[in-house]
Amino acid sequence: MDLSPEELVQIRVNETSLPDIDFSDYSGVILGGGPFNASDEDKSDNQRRVESELIALIRRIIDQDFPLFATCYGIGLVALALDAPLSRTYNETPSCITVFVTDEAKDDPLFAGMPDSFSTLVGHVEAADAVPDGAVHLVRGQACPIQMYRLNNNVYVTQFHPELEPETFAQRLRIYRDNGYYDPSEYHRIADEAFRADLTVDNLLLQNFRSRYQRAS
């Protein structure tokens, strides 16, 4: 998003409690991935705390239609917040895939300058089974149909990772090497595939999000 460190407030919610968030202090919220899955059956006290705090925040965001860009784990938390269907039916091993922009996305400001299809990175054990009631389906995939949707006017949720570059994707592969997301012997093939792909197009979604919502300091 080309934000400077001074423009971005990062909170590692798995390491510290979420403070009170006054929306008037911010232009938007970015919710990224993490070590948890919303569909986990055996949840630690820390995971339950994280979910409780973030679900409360997400419900406030949706109620006020405050700008949100939630990726991967975010789609699971939004599903929990909405009591929407979520399962492990459409899991995807870490890989670079092609996704397709729906007709409904053509007039959405976040898709300004976007082609009809683009490469992006995925890797998840859970996914939305369907678009939540009232949401607009924006991006579809082959193995996982629900790759992006919008709630209200300003709440965006993606299954894929537009925030990852090849280097950070490879780092993520190493971190989650033994977590069951993929066969560790496939590490070099998956990483090489990411480095060969053009991953500049999906970045445009985040840049458009910034352009649309960033307020003057």
Residue pairs with C-beta under 8 A, 6 or more apart in sequence:
1 8
1 206
1 207
1 209
1 210
2 207
2 210
3 210
7 217
9 26
11 18
11 19
13 34
13 50
13 53
13 54
14 34
14 35
14 36
14 46
14 47
14 50
17 49
17 53
18 53
18 54
18 57
21 29
21 57
21 60
23 60
23 64
23 66
27 67
27 213
27 214
27 215
28 66
28 67
28 68
28 69
28 154
28 209
28 213
28 214
29 57
29 61
29 66
29 67
29 68
29 69
30 68
30 69
30 70
30 163
31 54
31 58
31 68
31 69
31 70
31 71
31 73
31 74
31 77
32 71
32 72
32 73
32 74
32 163
33 71
33 72
33 73
33 74
33 161
33 172
34 50
34 73
36 43
36 47
36 50
36 51
36 73
37 73
37 76
37 125
37 126
38 51
38 73
38 76
38 77
38 79
38 80
38 86
38 126
39 76
39 86
39 87
39 88
39 125
39 126
40 47
43 51
51 77
51 80
54 77
55 77
55 80
55 81
58 68
58 70
58 77
58 78
58 81
59 81
60 66
61 68
61 155
62 78
62 81
62 82
62 151
62 152
62 155
65 152
65 153
65 154
65 155
66 154
66 155
67 154
67 155
67 209
67 212
67 213
68 154
68 155
68 156
68 157
69 156
69 158
69 205
69 206
69 209
70 77
70 78
70 155
70 156
70 157
70 158
71 157
71 158
71 159
71 160
71 161
71 162
71 163
72 123
72 124
72 158
72 159
72 160
72 161
74 157
74 158
75 86
75 127
75 128
75 146
75 157
75 158
75 159
76 86
76 126
78 84
78 132
78 151
78 155
78 157
79 85
79 86
79 128
79 132
80 86
82 132
82 133
84 128
84 130
84 132
84 133
85 128
85 129
85 130
86 126
86 127
86 128
86 129
87 126
87 127
87 129
88 125
88 126
88 127
89 127
89 129
90 127
90 128
90 129
90 143
90 144
90 145
90 146
91 124
91 125
91 126
91 127
91 144
92 122
92 123
92 124
92 127
92 141
92 143
92 144
93 123
93 181
93 182
93 186
93 190
94 121
94 122
94 123
94 169
94 172
94 173
94 176
94 181
94 182
94 190
95 121
95 122
95 123
95 190
95 193
96 119
96 120
96 121
96 193
96 194
96 197
96 199
97 119
97 120
97 121
97 122
97 141
97 142
97 143
97 160
98 117
98 118
98 119
98 120
98 142
99 117
99 118
99 120
99 139
99 140
99 141
99 147
99 148
99 160
100 116
100 117
100 139
100 140
100 141
101 111
101 114
101 115
101 116
101 117
101 118
101 138
101 139
102 137
102 138
102 139
102 140
104 136
104 137
104 138
105 111
105 114
105 136
105 138
105 139
105 148
108 136
108 138
108 150
109 208
109 212
110 138
110 156
110 205
110 208
110 209
110 212
111 138
111 205
111 208
112 208
113 204
113 208
114 201
114 204
114 205
115 201
118 201
118 202
119 197
119 198
119 199
119 201
119 202
120 160
120 161
120 162
120 199
120 202
121 160
121 161
121 164
121 169
121 194
121 199
122 141
122 144
122 159
122 160
122 161
123 161
123 172
123 173
123 176
123 181
123 182
124 144
124 159
124 181
125 180
125 181
127 144
127 146
127 159
128 146
128 149
128 159
129 146
130 146
131 137
131 146
131 149
132 149
132 151
134 151
135 149
135 150
135 151
136 149
136 150
137 146
137 148
137 149
138 148
138 149
138 150
138 156
139 147
139 148
139 158
139 160
140 146
140 147
141 147
141 159
141 160
144 159
146 159
147 158
147 159
147 160
148 156
148 157
148 158
148 159
148 160
149 156
149 157
150 156
150 157
151 157
154 213
156 205
156 209
158 205
160 202
161 169
162 202
162 203
162 205
162 206
163 206
164 172
164 199
165 199
166 191
166 194
166 195
166 197
166 199
169 191
169 194
170 191
170 194
170 195
173 182
173 187
173 190
173 191
174 187
177 184
177 187
178 184
182 190
